[in-house]
Amino acid sequence: MASSSVLDKVTSATVRNVIFPVWALRDHPHYFRYFREYQRSQFFSREQIGELQLQRLRALLQHAYRNCPFYRRRMDEASLSASSIGSIAAVSGLPVLTKGDIQEHGTQMLATNMPAASRIRNQTGGSTGSPLQFYVDKERFDSRMASTDRHNRWLGLRPGDWHAHLWGARLDQIIHGGLKDQIRNHLLYRRIELNTSCITDEGWITVVRKLRQQRPRFMIAYAKSAVLFANYMRENGINDLHFDAVITTAEVLFSEDRELLEEAFECEVFNRYGCREVSVIASECEHHRMHVNAEALLVEIVPDATTPALGKILITDLLNYSMPLIRYEIGDVGEWSTEQYCPCGRGLPVLRDVQGRTTDFLELSDGRKISGPALTLVVADMPDVRQVQFVQHELRKIALRVVPGRGYGEHTKIELRKRLSLYLGELVDLQVEETTRIASESSGKYRFVISHVDSTSMSSSRKTYDTH
């Protein structure tokens, strides 16, 4: 109790001005350099930002040609060289990079001039359900952290500020219950976490209690998890949890969801678009324009016959040299804004709309909900699985549709059942079904989870808890 009271006296200002800088200098030595650059360059003109992108694109292509056999072959076949890139549009001469390309040729995409110690392996199942492993420079992690911090600060969230964090990906969770984790969280991360990969009423009760105790000014959440929380508050008469701002991400934020969240939490909601492969892609500023993280990423939107009003989103990470991602098809569709000026004064390009990240929750008979985004990592390191999709027909019946990869067999099914038992337990009849193709939705996006269960049918059987 005594140590807890001491930790509680550590202020946000102390963390922000003392503890965070010392930690960042030690563990993320490039962070401050990138943060200073981003703070300055966000107010460049569109032309200046375009020049910076072109400079970084040429350098990346030159590096990829010299050090990545995959890209050397691609560029030779396309008769494209870094010196021939006279404009950003010229990069369209390179073929689109698909998830299948990375799965098949990942080792040939690794830069031969960079030692293994300079890169970190990461992975994602992706909202499309295609498992993927990739590598990120240690320095790129520092620049990614600086990007996220910049976008957070647009809304007032700074290092050292307590914030609620409704998240499902276990790789991103920093609190695991131990004393060291709790101390580190108090002195650095300042998160009130709820693991939304498996939501229970008891979990909501715990997070409500912690929110009342700490009264954070901000919340970052999966979009649907935030909606579930708002509905839980409404159903249980909770009306005293308010924020200065709520940041939603990972899934499409519908207008009706935004209205619900703003009413429930009495604040503005700001949407963010990103993925594990490249981190923050775009974030809403204080005027709700979705600005692209253009100093680090080149975003293209190319026409797609299946979605006439929208185009496929391609992303080139301009700063990751360990395993370049050039013209990477992320699996989403969107369109550019026609506005030439944002009242915030930033010259960063603006996305008008991003569609395709609609992920349902699986619902279990005991009332728990399993987050689709949290399940995307279940198959991330399984090369014998090319793509998966969950289809829930009823509370106790879920089909796992699998597109087999190399080496797929009975052992794959056993491993899938073993991993998913951590989430589903014995409450579900899991049927593994092989298929040659998983069709996309009309939006052009693959849905990782499709639920045919009417969640309202469960509401009358659920117990209401006193959270006060």
N, C-alpha and C positions, 0 to 999 in steps of 0.2 A: 504493500500500500504506500509506503514511504517513497519508494523509487517511482511509483506511478504519479504521485503528487509532484515530484520534482520534474518529471517529464512534462506534465501538464503546464508547468510554468515556463517552458521553452516557448517563446513567442515566434510568430511567423516571421517577424523582422529579423530575429536572430538566425533562424534557418536560412532566410533569403540572403542576408548580408555576410554571414560568417560560415555556417556549416555547409551550405550548398556550394559556394565558391571553392572551398577547400576540397570538397569531394570531387567536384567537376575537374579541377586542375589535376587531381591525382588520377582519376579513373577515365576522364574524357578530355584529354589535353587540347583537343582541337575545337571544343565546344564554343569557347568565347570568341574565337576568331570568326567562326561561321555566324554566330549570333550577331556580332557587330556588323558583319557584312549584310545579313538579311535585314537588319533594322534600317540600314541605309538604302539598300537596293530596292526595297519594296516601294519606294517613292520615285524610282526611276521612271522615265517615260516608256511607253510601249516600245519605241524604237531602241532605246538603250537596253531594255530587257532582251529584246530580240537579238541585239548585237552580242550580248553576254551569252545567250543560248547558243548562237552560231559558233562563237569562239570555243565554248565547252564541247559542243557537238563535234567539231573538227578534231579537237584533242582526243576525244573519246574514240572516234573512228580510227584515228591514226594508231592509238594504243591497241585497239581491238584487232586491227589488221596485223600488227607486228607480233602480238602475243597470244592471240586466241585462234587456233586452227579453224574453228567453226566459222568465225566471222571472216577470216582470210579467204576461205573458200566461197562464202556468200558474196563478198565484195568483188572477187574476181569474176564470178559468174554473172554479176550484175554490171561489170565493167565500171565499178564505182571506186573512187579513191577519196581520201580525206581532202586532198588538195583540189578535187573537182567540185567540192561542195561550196557553191557560191551563195546559196541561200538555204534556209531551213527546209524549204519545200523540196529541195533536191534529195533529201534523205528518203523520199517516197520511192526512189529507185531500188531500195533494198526490200526484200520480201518481209512480210509480217512475221514476227516471232510468236509462235504459239506455245501453249503449255506442253503440247506433245513434243515440240522441238527440244524443250528443256529436259523433258523426261528421257528423250532418246539420245541427246547429244550434250548433256550437262557437263561431262568431264572435258569435252573439247571446247567448251565455252570458258573454262577457267583460264585466267591469265598466267602464262608460264613464267613470267618475270616477277611474280609476286609470291613470296614465301607463304606457306600454309599458316604461319603464326600471325600473319597480317590480316587474316580474314576469319569470319565467324560463320558457321553453318546455321542456316535458318530453315524453316519449313512452314508450309501452309497447306491446308486442304482446299482453301479457296471457297468462296460462296458458290462456285460452279461444281464443287465436289471432286475436282481433279487434284490428286495429291502431288505435291511439288516440293523439292528440296533445292535450295540455292545458297549462294554465299554472298556476304556483305563485308566490305572493308571495315576494319575497326574505326578508321577515320570517318567512313560514311555513317557509322552509327552516331558519331559525335555530331555530324551535320544534320542528321535526321532529328536528333534530340533538340538541336537549335531551332529547326523548322517548327517542331511541335510547340516549343516554348514560345516562339514568336506568335503563332496562331492563337495559343492560349491567352497571351497578353492582350490581344485585340479585345478580348472580352473582360479583361481585368484579372484573370487567373495567373498568378506568378508563383515561382518556386517558393515553398514555405507555406502556401495557403492550404488549409484543409479543404478537401473536396470528396464528395461521394463518388464511388467508382463502381458502376454496375457493369461487370465484364464477365465473359465466359471463357476466354482462352487461358488455359492454365499456364502457358509460357509467359504470359504477361502479369501473372499474379505475384505479388511480392510478400504477402502475409500468409504464413503457413502455421501460425499458432505458437511458435517458439518464442522464448523471451528475447533472443537476439533480433528476431523479425519485428517484434513489437517495438523494441527500442529504436531500431533502424527506421521504422515507419514514423515514429514520433519525431525523430530528429532529422528526417530527410524527405520521405515520400509524402507523408501527411494524407494518406488515403483512408477512407472508410469504405472497405471493400465488401461487395456481395458477389459471390460466385454465381453468375446467372446460368451456368451450364446445368444447374439442377436447382430449381427454385421451389422452396417450400414456404408455407405460412410461418414456420418457425424462423426461417431465414429473414423474412420480411420483418418479423417482430424484433429480431436482433439488430437489423440495420436501422429500424425506426428508433430503437433505444439509443444507439450510438449517434445517430443524427441529432437527436434531442440533446444529447450530452455535449456534443462538439459544436453543433450549429455551423456547419461549413457553408460558405457562400456560393459554392459551385457544385455542379454534378456533371460527370462525364459518363455516358451510358450507351450501350447498344440501344438503338431506337425502339425496338419492340420491348426490351426490358424496361425502359423508362415508361412506356405506355402501360405495361403490366403493373408497375409500381404505382402509377397514378390511379389506375383502376382499383388496386388494392386499397389505397388510401380512401378513395371515394366509398367503396363498399364497407369500410370499417370506420367511417366518420372521422378520419384523420385530416385535419385542416390547419395544422400548425407547422408544417415543414415547407419552408420557402427558400428560394435561392436568388442570387443576383443574376445567374445565367445557368442554363442547361445546355450542354454540348452533346448532340446525338451523332452517332456514327454506326458503321457496320451494315446498316440496312437502309432501305428507302424510307425517308420521313415523309409521310403523306400529310396533306394540309390539315385534315381532320385530327391527325395525331398531334401536330404542332399546336393546334387550338386546345386540345385536351391538356397537354403538358403545360402550356402557358397559364391555363386556368387553374390547374392543380397546384403548381408551384409558384404562381404569381410572379413570373419573370419571363423574359424573352428566351426563346429557344434558338440555338444556332447549330446548323447542320455542318457536318464535316465528312469529307469523302477521302478514303484512303484504303490501303491494303498492306499486308505484311511485306510484300515484295519490295515496295518503294516507300512505305510509310505515308505521311500526309500528302495527298494529291491536291486537295483544295479545301478551303474552309470559308465559312461565311464571316464577313467583317461585321462591324457594328451596324452597317446598313443592309445586312442580309444579302450581299452580293457574294457569290461563291468564287473567291479568288484562287487561282492556281498557284502552286508552289513552284513558280517558273524558273527561279534561279537554279534549282536542283533537278527539275524535270521538264522534259519536252513532251507536251500533250498534243496528240493529233486526234482529230475526229474525221473519220473517213466514211464516205457514203456506204449505206447498207440497204440493198434492195428489199430486205425483209422488214425494215423499219424506215419507211420513207421520210418521216419527219425527224428521224434521229440518225446518228452515225456511230460506228464502232469506235471505241476509245482505245487508242494505242499510246503507250508510254515508253519514253526513253529516259532511263536514269542517267543523268549527265555526270554524276559524281561517284558512281560505284564502278571501280576498275577491276576488282577481283573476279567478278563474273558479270560482264556487261549485259544489261537487258536493253536491247535496241529495237524499237518499234514493237514492243511487247503488247500483245492483245490480251487485255486484262479480263475481258468477258462482259463488260458493261457497255451500255449505249448512252449517248447524251448529245447535247448540242451546245454551241457557243451562244453567249449573249450578244445581242446586236448593239448594246449600249457601248458607247465609246468612252464614257467617263463615269467614274464612281464618286459619289460625294465624299468618300473617305480619303480621296486623293491618291490612292495607290495605283500604280501603273500595271500591276499584275493582271493578266488576262482573266476573264470571268466566264465561268460555265453557267448557262441558264438552267440546264436541267440534266440530271443523271438518273437513269432508270435501270432497273434490272436486279437490284439487291433486295428482293422480297423473300425473306426466309421465315418459314413457319416454325412454330415450336411443336415438338412432340409432347403429347400430354399423357401422363400415366394415370392408372386407376386410383392411386393414392393421393391424387391432387397435384403431384409434382409436374413441372414443365421443364423440358429439356431443350435448351437453346440450340437452334440450328448452327449459328456461327461457332459455338463451342465444339460442336461435333466435327467441324471441318478439319481439325487436327488429328482426328482419330486414325485416319488412313494416310497421313502425310508422309510417313517414312516407309510405305509399303509399295515397292516397285511392281509387285505382282497385281496391283489394283490400279487401273487407269482412271476410272471415274466411278462415283457412287451417287445414289440418290435414295433418300428415305421416303417411303410412301406409307402414311398411317391411314388404315382403313377404318379401324375402330380402336377403342382404348387398349385392348389387349392384343392387337394384331398389327404388326409393322413389317412391311416388306423392304428389304435392302436390295436395291437393284445395283448390280455390279457389272461394269465393263472390264473384263479381265485384261491384265497386263502380262508381261513376261513372267513365266514361272507360276502362273496361277494354278491352283489345284485344291484338293480337299484340305490341305494344311492351311490354305488361305482362309477358307470358311471358318475353320476352327479358331484361327487367330482373330478374325473379325468378331466372332461371337464372344471370345474371351475379353477383348477390349471393350466391346459395347456393354458387356454385363456390368462394368463399373458404373455405367449410366442408367441402364434399364433394369438391372437386377433380374429377378424372376417374375416380374410383373407382365412381361410381354412375350408373346409368341413371335420370335424374330425369324422371318423367312428370307433366306438369301437366294436371290434370283439373278442368274447370269443373263446379260443382254449384250448385243453388239453395238447398241447406240442408245443414248439417252437424249431424247428430243428436247429442244429448247422451247421456251414459252414464246408467245407472239411478240414479246418485248425484245427477243433476241438473247435473253438470259436463261441459263440453266438454273432451275430451282433445286437447291440441295435438299430441301425438305418440303414435301407436299402433305398437308394434313387435311383429311376429310372428316375430322372429328369436330362436332359442334361443342365448343368449350362451355357454352351456356347451359348445356345439359348437365354439367357437373356442378354448377354453382349451388344448387339447392341442397346437395349432399355434403357440401364442405362446411367445416366448423368455422365459426367466426371467433377470432381471438381478441382479447382485450389487450391493446398495445399501449395503454396509458400507464 
